[in-house]
Structures are given as C-alpha cells and as structure tokens.
C-alpha cells in the first residue's frame, strides 16, 4: 500500500488517529482502519459514494462496509484479499477523490 500510494503525485505519509495513512494536499487518501468493528488488516479508502457502491457490488469478497462508515464516502478493503492491481486502482481512485476541489465528505441521513 505504502509503495503504491507514495508513487502518486503529492502523496505523503502521515497518521490519522495514530494509524498509518496516506495524504494528498492535506486530505486523507487511505489509512489502516482502527475502528473496532472492522476486520483486521483492513484499509479505509476515500472514494465517492457511487464508486463505493460499484466496488461493493462487483467485489464483495474484497470490499465491505460497517455501520460506522456508512455516512462517509469510504470503502473498506480486505488487504489479504486484494491483489496489487486492484489496490493500485483503489488508491488511484482515492487519490482522485482526495485531490478534487470540494469532494463530498459526508452523506446526510435520509
């Protein structure tokens, strides 16, 4: 994850709530999940809500969601089930999301 993420323009290493993270322009791209409801070895990647729905439908063995993250434009990825090409694509998607001018960061409850 680190090597792939740092190859993207403007991405730097950092931390979020003490967890290793990748950031671009001060915005979170991805981090290791620390929420107690997630599975071990899970990556949180910031993506748009539409992209998240597509990933969840197309690859349910890799991507998932917990109630804690429902209202945020993120997807959870099981790193043990993710191949390098899929991880690269996910991080590129998260990088694009993080580097847009005004990404929608929170969904309002319905």
Steps between C-alpha positions, in 0.01 A plus 500: 500500500770745601712454188204528263354802679825694522543466122193720451559876454509697824437204729678502835512264795326604817275373771132521580397421856842337540451274198731505196343712227556640153403863440493731200478878541416442865203278414481137601535255211511174696598362840505180696163463673503516878127491572422197716219385268729437201687185417876489566726611214241734348566811295266799505503678164317824425290461187176655382171341601434377143843341473448336837171344393662364183791349693271340759284342230782387271745363759326415830784268606742792493292807587258546785346760729405524868234728649772732636599597146158505325466879489856560383625459143735215585530133422671236712737262323625167629871529423549125519248455215620792289741446213756764409313618188175545693680682781666733249163577340337561839778735612485689170124542544551620859775737387270654237230540764741661749640743246171635364418856601196435717425131542182401677636371828180408683160370399199642676273249668183416314 
